[in-house]
Amino acid sequence: MSHYRDERNPEAVHFPASLHVIALHGGLALILVFAVLLMILFEESKNLDRDVLLIAGCALALVFVWPRRITTDQHGIRLSGPLGYGRRFIPWKEVRSVTETAEIPFLPRRLFGFLPNHVIVVRGAKGSSPIRFTSRHSSRETYLHELKRWGAPGL
């Protein structure tokens, strides 16, 4: 899935997860469901608790690394939280800096030549949480264009 403009507000641009990330997460979720089914049908009861905890940990990891949708519009930049929790908003006039760094420090910009390792961090007023645009989001160049369009400092 690529970026898209809002139908009600043509100034708003949404940046959801990339299509390959959606496919990868969907495939991993199917593997976890299949593992649970196999575990319930064929697993011995002495290992069941440990395996359930392991699969629950994997499911939580999938949820944790899922990129939340970022939206830019005439008012500012917003990050939507899962199920409505953890939403962040930084008005354009409060954007202090925009920096691009490696998402995982000490690793190259491209892992194995094709996996990007970058994050674009938008920082607001002191004390507010930054908004991170990772390599798992769609349309990096359009995102940078939108930041420049609305006058965000940096980059």
N, C-alpha and C positions, 0 to 999 in steps of 0.2 A: 504494500500500500504506500502510495506516495503522499506528498503534502496535498492539501486541498483547501479551497476557499470556502468560507461560510456562506450559506445561501441568504441568511438574514442580515449579515454584516459583511459586505464585500471587502472590507479592509482587513478582516480577520483571516489569518492563515494558520491552519492546524498541521502539526507535525507528529503523526502517530508512529508506531513501530514500523520498521522496514518489513517488506514482504518476506524476505528470507528469515527474519527473526520470528515472525508469526508462524511460518512453516516449521522452523526448528522447534519452537516451543510446543506447537501442536503435536509434532512427532514425538517429542520427549514425554509429553503428557499421555499420549497413547501407550507408550512403552511402560510408563508407571502404572496405568490402568491394567495393562496386560500382566505386569508383574504382580499386582495385587490379586488378580483373578487366579494366576498360577499359585500364588502363595496360599490363598484360601482353599483351593482345591487339593493341593498336593503337599503342603508344608506340614512338618511335624510341629506339634504344639509347643515344644521347648524352644524353638527358634522364632516363633511367630511374633513375640513382643519386640524382639530386636529388629526383625525385618520390617515390621510396621513402623517403628521409629525411624529406620533408615529411609524408607520410602516417604514418610511424612517430611523428613528433612530435605529430601530431594525436591518434593513438591513446594516446600517453602522457599528453597533456593530459586526455583523457577519463577515464583511470584516475586521474589526480591529483585531479580535482575530484569524483570519485564519493564521496558521503557514506558513511562507514563507520557501521555499526550501533552505536548507543549503548544501553546497558542500565542501568536503575536497579533496585536490589533492597534488601533489608534490610541488606546489607553495605556498599554504596557505589555508585559510578557507574563503569561500564567502557565503554571504546571498543574494539571489535574491530578488529583490523588485517587488511589484505588477506592472504589465505593464511596467517593466523596470526601474521604479523610486525607489530610496532609496536603491540601491545596495551598499553592503559593502564588503570590502576585507581586510583581515589581513594576511600579509605574515607570514610564520612560524617563521622567525627570529625576527619579531616584537611582537609576542605573549608575553605579560607580565605576565598574570595570567589566571588560569582556576579555577573557584570556583563553588560549587554547593550550592544553597540556596533554600529556599521556594519561590515559585512564588508569593503566597499571604502570606505576613508576618503574624505571630501570629496564623496561622492555622497549624494543624498537617501535617506530611509528606503524610499521606493517609487520605483523607476526606471520612467519612462514611465507612472506611475500604477498599475501592476499587478505589477511585479517586485519582490519584497521584497529588501531589502539590510540584513539584520541577522544577528548572530551572538551567541549566549549562551555566554559563556566561564566555565567552572568551573575555578578554580585550587585546587590542593592545596598540600601542603607545599612549602617553598622548594626550588627545584631540580627539581621534577617538572614534566613537560609538562602544559599545560592541556588540557581536553577542550572542543571547540567544537561547539556545536549550531547548524548553519547553516540558512539558509532552504531548503536542499535536503532537510532531514530532515522527517519527517512529525510532525504533532500537536504543534505548539509549545506550545499551552495546556496540554495534558496533561503535557508535559515540565516546564513551570514548576510545575504542581500537584505533581508528584512531588518536585521539588526542595524545595518548601515543606513537603510532607508529611514528608520525612525530616529537616527542620531545617537545610537549607543556608542560610548567612547571605547576606544581600543580596537584591536585588530586592524 
